Amino acid sequence: MGKGVDSVLNVKSYTFAIRIVKLCQFLQKERFEYVISKQVLRSGTSIGASIRESEFGQSKSDFIHKLSIALKEANETDYWISLLYDTEYIDKSLYKSIQADCNELISLLAASIKTLKANLNS
């Protein structure tokens, strides 16, 4: 189900997860921040895990549901990234870069879900 889009989502979400892990390492080692970093680590790596899990959805509805969970996690990650910036744990350059990646995932997931739902209902 959805292998073309799915492979792009897999690659981008995995690359994003690596960035999130490195961000959390930086936050903990350099900024001594342990609470928000754990939140962003959980939500930021969960995006790709949910996308990967969707590959084995039991139905198209289940596939869409798993991608919807990934979308919710991406939105939560965007929140934590904004909070890290607004509390001055990360600078503007890092914020804009990682937020752009997160927003790209949000856009891809939203478009994929919309397309899948349209195909499901036709």
mmCIF file of the C-alpha atoms, coordinates in Angstrom:
data_MODEL
# 
_entry.id   MODEL 
# 
loop_
_atom_site.group_PDB 
_atom_site.id 
_atom_site.type_symbol 
_atom_site.label_atom_id 
_atom_site.label_alt_id 
_atom_site.label_comp_id 
_atom_site.label_asym_id 
_atom_site.label_entity_id 
_atom_site.label_seq_id 
_atom_site.pdbx_PDB_ins_code 
_atom_site.Cartn_x 
_atom_site.Cartn_y 
_atom_site.Cartn_z 
_atom_site.occupancy 
_atom_site.B_iso_or_equiv 
_atom_site.pdbx_formal_charge 
_atom_site.auth_seq_id 
_atom_site.auth_comp_id 
_atom_site.auth_asym_id 
_atom_site.auth_atom_id 
_atom_site.pdbx_PDB_model_num 
ATOM 1   C CA . MET A 1 1   ? 0.000   0.000  0.000  1.00 0.00 ? 1   MET A CA 1 
ATOM 2   C CA . GLY A 1 2   ? 1.346   3.379  -1.024 1.00 0.00 ? 2   GLY A CA 1 
ATOM 3   C CA . LYS A 1 3   ? 4.930   2.216  -1.596 1.00 0.00 ? 3   LYS A CA 1 
ATOM 4   C CA . GLY A 1 4   ? 5.897   5.202  -3.797 1.00 0.00 ? 4   GLY A CA 1 
ATOM 5   C CA . VAL A 1 5   ? 4.983   7.863  -1.268 1.00 0.00 ? 5   VAL A CA 1 
ATOM 6   C CA . ASP A 1 6   ? 5.823   5.547  1.581  1.00 0.00 ? 6   ASP A CA 1 
ATOM 7   C CA . SER A 1 7   ? 9.458   5.182  0.553  1.00 0.00 ? 7   SER A CA 1 
ATOM 8   C CA . VAL A 1 8   ? 9.890   8.970  0.434  1.00 0.00 ? 8   VAL A CA 1 
ATOM 9   C CA . LEU A 1 9   ? 8.253   9.221  3.853  1.00 0.00 ? 9   LEU A CA 1 
ATOM 10  C CA . ASN A 1 10  ? 10.468  6.428  5.185  1.00 0.00 ? 10  ASN A CA 1 
ATOM 11  C CA . VAL A 1 11  ? 13.666  8.118  4.048  1.00 0.00 ? 11  VAL A CA 1 
ATOM 12  C CA . LYS A 1 12  ? 12.698  11.621 5.162  1.00 0.00 ? 12  LYS A CA 1 
ATOM 13  C CA . SER A 1 13  ? 11.320  10.511 8.531  1.00 0.00 ? 13  SER A CA 1 
ATOM 14  C CA . TYR A 1 14  ? 14.403  8.360  9.238  1.00 0.00 ? 14  TYR A CA 1 
ATOM 15  C CA . THR A 1 15  ? 16.744  11.227 8.340  1.00 0.00 ? 15  THR A CA 1 
ATOM 16  C CA . PHE A 1 16  ? 14.655  13.520 10.530 1.00 0.00 ? 16  PHE A CA 1 
ATOM 17  C CA . ALA A 1 17  ? 14.848  11.036 13.425 1.00 0.00 ? 17  ALA A CA 1 
ATOM 18  C CA . ILE A 1 18  ? 18.635  11.068 13.176 1.00 0.00 ? 18  ILE A CA 1 
ATOM 19  C CA . ARG A 1 19  ? 18.593  14.875 13.359 1.00 0.00 ? 19  ARG A CA 1 
ATOM 20  C CA . ILE A 1 20  ? 16.323  14.691 16.402 1.00 0.00 ? 20  ILE A CA 1 
ATOM 21  C CA . VAL A 1 21  ? 18.618  12.226 18.180 1.00 0.00 ? 21  VAL A CA 1 
ATOM 22  C CA . LYS A 1 22  ? 21.596  14.494 17.513 1.00 0.00 ? 22  LYS A CA 1 
ATOM 23  C CA . LEU A 1 23  ? 19.611  17.537 18.654 1.00 0.00 ? 23  LEU A CA 1 
ATOM 24  C CA . CYS A 1 24  ? 18.801  15.780 21.927 1.00 0.00 ? 24  CYS A CA 1 
ATOM 25  C CA . GLN A 1 25  ? 22.435  14.800 22.422 1.00 0.00 ? 25  GLN A CA 1 
ATOM 26  C CA . PHE A 1 26  ? 23.394  18.447 21.929 1.00 0.00 ? 26  PHE A CA 1 
ATOM 27  C CA . LEU A 1 27  ? 20.679  19.690 24.289 1.00 0.00 ? 27  LEU A CA 1 
ATOM 28  C CA . GLN A 1 28  ? 21.713  17.311 27.037 1.00 0.00 ? 28  GLN A CA 1 
ATOM 29  C CA . LYS A 1 29  ? 25.501  17.699 26.698 1.00 0.00 ? 29  LYS A CA 1 
ATOM 30  C CA . GLU A 1 30  ? 25.790  21.375 25.827 1.00 0.00 ? 30  GLU A CA 1 
ATOM 31  C CA . ARG A 1 31  ? 22.655  22.968 27.261 1.00 0.00 ? 31  ARG A CA 1 
ATOM 32  C CA . PHE A 1 32  ? 22.005  20.596 30.182 1.00 0.00 ? 32  PHE A CA 1 
ATOM 33  C CA . GLU A 1 33  ? 18.363  20.371 29.140 1.00 0.00 ? 33  GLU A CA 1 
ATOM 34  C CA . TYR A 1 34  ? 16.771  16.999 29.929 1.00 0.00 ? 34  TYR A CA 1 
ATOM 35  C CA . VAL A 1 35  ? 12.981  17.431 30.049 1.00 0.00 ? 35  VAL A CA 1 
ATOM 36  C CA . ILE A 1 36  ? 11.984  18.962 26.715 1.00 0.00 ? 36  ILE A CA 1 
ATOM 37  C CA . SER A 1 37  ? 14.734  17.034 24.934 1.00 0.00 ? 37  SER A CA 1 
ATOM 38  C CA . LYS A 1 38  ? 13.147  13.751 26.021 1.00 0.00 ? 38  LYS A CA 1 
ATOM 39  C CA . GLN A 1 39  ? 9.765   14.931 24.744 1.00 0.00 ? 39  GLN A CA 1 
ATOM 40  C CA . VAL A 1 40  ? 11.116  15.961 21.346 1.00 0.00 ? 40  VAL A CA 1 
ATOM 41  C CA . LEU A 1 41  ? 13.121  12.721 21.170 1.00 0.00 ? 41  LEU A CA 1 
ATOM 42  C CA . ARG A 1 42  ? 10.003  10.649 21.778 1.00 0.00 ? 42  ARG A CA 1 
ATOM 43  C CA . SER A 1 43  ? 7.742   12.483 19.331 1.00 0.00 ? 43  SER A CA 1 
ATOM 44  C CA . GLY A 1 44  ? 10.415  13.155 16.692 1.00 0.00 ? 44  GLY A CA 1 
ATOM 45  C CA . THR A 1 45  ? 11.516  9.531  16.420 1.00 0.00 ? 45  THR A CA 1 
ATOM 46  C CA . SER A 1 46  ? 7.958   8.234  16.667 1.00 0.00 ? 46  SER A CA 1 
ATOM 47  C CA . ILE A 1 47  ? 7.082   9.802  13.293 1.00 0.00 ? 47  ILE A CA 1 
ATOM 48  C CA . GLY A 1 48  ? 9.239   7.359  11.363 1.00 0.00 ? 48  GLY A CA 1 
ATOM 49  C CA . ALA A 1 49  ? 8.293   4.439  13.582 1.00 0.00 ? 49  ALA A CA 1 
ATOM 50  C CA . SER A 1 50  ? 4.601   5.019  12.841 1.00 0.00 ? 50  SER A CA 1 
ATOM 51  C CA . ILE A 1 51  ? 5.293   5.359  9.129  1.00 0.00 ? 51  ILE A CA 1 
ATOM 52  C CA . ARG A 1 52  ? 7.254   2.114  9.182  1.00 0.00 ? 52  ARG A CA 1 
ATOM 53  C CA . GLU A 1 53  ? 4.476   0.421  11.144 1.00 0.00 ? 53  GLU A CA 1 
ATOM 54  C CA . SER A 1 54  ? 1.929   1.562  8.534  1.00 0.00 ? 54  SER A CA 1 
ATOM 55  C CA . GLU A 1 55  ? 3.609   -0.684 5.957  1.00 0.00 ? 55  GLU A CA 1 
ATOM 56  C CA . PHE A 1 56  ? 2.050   -3.666 7.677  1.00 0.00 ? 56  PHE A CA 1 
ATOM 57  C CA . GLY A 1 57  ? -1.388  -2.170 8.127  1.00 0.00 ? 57  GLY A CA 1 
ATOM 58  C CA . GLN A 1 58  ? -4.129  -4.773 8.095  1.00 0.00 ? 58  GLN A CA 1 
ATOM 59  C CA . SER A 1 59  ? -6.248  -2.674 5.742  1.00 0.00 ? 59  SER A CA 1 
ATOM 60  C CA . LYS A 1 60  ? -6.183  0.650  3.914  1.00 0.00 ? 60  LYS A CA 1 
ATOM 61  C CA . SER A 1 61  ? -8.033  2.161  6.874  1.00 0.00 ? 61  SER A CA 1 
ATOM 62  C CA . ASP A 1 62  ? -5.355  0.865  9.253  1.00 0.00 ? 62  ASP A CA 1 
ATOM 63  C CA . PHE A 1 63  ? -2.644  2.212  6.927  1.00 0.00 ? 63  PHE A CA 1 
ATOM 64  C CA . ILE A 1 64  ? -4.294  5.649  6.990  1.00 0.00 ? 64  ILE A CA 1 
ATOM 65  C CA . HIS A 1 65  ? -4.695  5.455  10.766 1.00 0.00 ? 65  HIS A CA 1 
ATOM 66  C CA . LYS A 1 66  ? -0.977  4.773  11.282 1.00 0.00 ? 66  LYS A CA 1 
ATOM 67  C CA . LEU A 1 67  ? -0.043  7.671  8.994  1.00 0.00 ? 67  LEU A CA 1 
ATOM 68  C CA . SER A 1 68  ? -2.458  9.869  10.968 1.00 0.00 ? 68  SER A CA 1 
ATOM 69  C CA . ILE A 1 69  ? -0.608  8.962  14.160 1.00 0.00 ? 69  ILE A CA 1 
ATOM 70  C CA . ALA A 1 70  ? 2.658   9.938  12.446 1.00 0.00 ? 70  ALA A CA 1 
ATOM 71  C CA . LEU A 1 71  ? 1.077   13.278 11.486 1.00 0.00 ? 71  LEU A CA 1 
ATOM 72  C CA . LYS A 1 72  ? 0.043   13.920 15.096 1.00 0.00 ? 72  LYS A CA 1 
ATOM 73  C CA . GLU A 1 73  ? 3.573   13.124 16.281 1.00 0.00 ? 73  GLU A CA 1 
ATOM 74  C CA . ALA A 1 74  ? 5.046   15.475 13.669 1.00 0.00 ? 74  ALA A CA 1 
ATOM 75  C CA . ASN A 1 75  ? 2.743   18.250 14.844 1.00 0.00 ? 75  ASN A CA 1 
ATOM 76  C CA . GLU A 1 76  ? 3.762   17.611 18.459 1.00 0.00 ? 76  GLU A CA 1 
ATOM 77  C CA . THR A 1 77  ? 7.425   17.674 17.452 1.00 0.00 ? 77  THR A CA 1 
ATOM 78  C CA . ASP A 1 78  ? 6.885   21.048 15.793 1.00 0.00 ? 78  ASP A CA 1 
ATOM 79  C CA . TYR A 1 79  ? 5.516   22.308 19.121 1.00 0.00 ? 79  TYR A CA 1 
ATOM 80  C CA . TRP A 1 80  ? 8.577   21.126 21.073 1.00 0.00 ? 80  TRP A CA 1 
ATOM 81  C CA . ILE A 1 81  ? 10.960  22.593 18.495 1.00 0.00 ? 81  ILE A CA 1 
ATOM 82  C CA . SER A 1 82  ? 9.186   25.952 18.744 1.00 0.00 ? 82  SER A CA 1 
ATOM 83  C CA . LEU A 1 83  ? 9.349   25.784 22.523 1.00 0.00 ? 83  LEU A CA 1 
ATOM 84  C CA . LEU A 1 84  ? 13.086  25.034 22.427 1.00 0.00 ? 84  LEU A CA 1 
ATOM 85  C CA . TYR A 1 85  ? 13.612  28.080 20.216 1.00 0.00 ? 85  TYR A CA 1 
ATOM 86  C CA . ASP A 1 86  ? 11.384  30.412 22.223 1.00 0.00 ? 86  ASP A CA 1 
ATOM 87  C CA . THR A 1 87  ? 13.156  29.413 25.448 1.00 0.00 ? 87  THR A CA 1 
ATOM 88  C CA . GLU A 1 88  ? 16.545  30.001 23.776 1.00 0.00 ? 88  GLU A CA 1 
ATOM 89  C CA . TYR A 1 89  ? 17.814  26.429 23.950 1.00 0.00 ? 89  TYR A CA 1 
ATOM 90  C CA . ILE A 1 90  ? 18.402  26.449 20.183 1.00 0.00 ? 90  ILE A CA 1 
ATOM 91  C CA . ASP A 1 91  ? 19.384  29.326 17.919 1.00 0.00 ? 91  ASP A CA 1 
ATOM 92  C CA . LYS A 1 92  ? 17.411  30.701 14.999 1.00 0.00 ? 92  LYS A CA 1 
ATOM 93  C CA . SER A 1 93  ? 19.455  28.909 12.343 1.00 0.00 ? 93  SER A CA 1 
ATOM 94  C CA . LEU A 1 94  ? 18.987  25.462 13.883 1.00 0.00 ? 94  LEU A CA 1 
ATOM 95  C CA . TYR A 1 95  ? 15.335  26.197 14.585 1.00 0.00 ? 95  TYR A CA 1 
ATOM 96  C CA . LYS A 1 96  ? 14.565  27.223 11.009 1.00 0.00 ? 96  LYS A CA 1 
ATOM 97  C CA . SER A 1 97  ? 16.407  24.237 9.578  1.00 0.00 ? 97  SER A CA 1 
ATOM 98  C CA . ILE A 1 98  ? 14.839  21.553 11.753 1.00 0.00 ? 98  ILE A CA 1 
ATOM 99  C CA . GLN A 1 99  ? 11.413  23.176 11.622 1.00 0.00 ? 99  GLN A CA 1 
ATOM 100 C CA . ALA A 1 100 ? 11.564  23.188 7.810  1.00 0.00 ? 100 ALA A CA 1 
ATOM 101 C CA . ASP A 1 101 ? 12.239  19.441 7.856  1.00 0.00 ? 101 ASP A CA 1 
ATOM 102 C CA . CYS A 1 102 ? 9.401   18.883 10.309 1.00 0.00 ? 102 CYS A CA 1 
ATOM 103 C CA . ASN A 1 103 ? 6.991   20.992 8.244  1.00 0.00 ? 103 ASN A CA 1 
ATOM 104 C CA . GLU A 1 104 ? 7.957   19.056 5.117  1.00 0.00 ? 104 GLU A CA 1 
ATOM 105 C CA . LEU A 1 105 ? 7.028   15.812 6.895  1.00 0.00 ? 105 LEU A CA 1 
ATOM 106 C CA . ILE A 1 106 ? 3.741   17.348 8.040  1.00 0.00 ? 106 ILE A CA 1 
ATOM 107 C CA . SER A 1 107 ? 2.935   18.412 4.471  1.00 0.00 ? 107 SER A CA 1 
ATOM 108 C CA . LEU A 1 108 ? 3.856   15.028 2.982  1.00 0.00 ? 108 LEU A CA 1 
ATOM 109 C CA . LEU A 1 109 ? 1.852   13.146 5.585  1.00 0.00 ? 109 LEU A CA 1 
ATOM 110 C CA . ALA A 1 110 ? -1.203  15.404 5.247  1.00 0.00 ? 110 ALA A CA 1 
ATOM 111 C CA . ALA A 1 111 ? -1.143  15.089 1.442  1.00 0.00 ? 111 ALA A CA 1 
ATOM 112 C CA . SER A 1 112 ? -0.678  11.305 1.618  1.00 0.00 ? 112 SER A CA 1 
ATOM 113 C CA . ILE A 1 113 ? -3.555  10.895 4.052  1.00 0.00 ? 113 ILE A CA 1 
ATOM 114 C CA . LYS A 1 114 ? -5.818  13.121 1.950  1.00 0.00 ? 114 LYS A CA 1 
ATOM 115 C CA . THR A 1 115 ? -5.025  11.140 -1.216 1.00 0.00 ? 115 THR A CA 1 
ATOM 116 C CA . LEU A 1 116 ? -5.467  7.791  0.504  1.00 0.00 ? 116 LEU A CA 1 
ATOM 117 C CA . LYS A 1 117 ? -8.816  8.847  1.983  1.00 0.00 ? 117 LYS A CA 1 
ATOM 118 C CA . ALA A 1 118 ? -10.014 10.067 -1.402 1.00 0.00 ? 118 ALA A CA 1 
ATOM 119 C CA . ASN A 1 119 ? -9.025  6.735  -2.995 1.00 0.00 ? 119 ASN A CA 1 
ATOM 120 C CA . LEU A 1 120 ? -10.647 4.818  -0.143 1.00 0.00 ? 120 LEU A CA 1 
ATOM 121 C CA . ASN A 1 121 ? -13.952 6.603  -0.664 1.00 0.00 ? 121 ASN A CA 1 
ATOM 122 C CA . SER A 1 122 ? -14.004 6.279  -4.467 1.00 0.00 ? 122 SER A CA 1 
# 
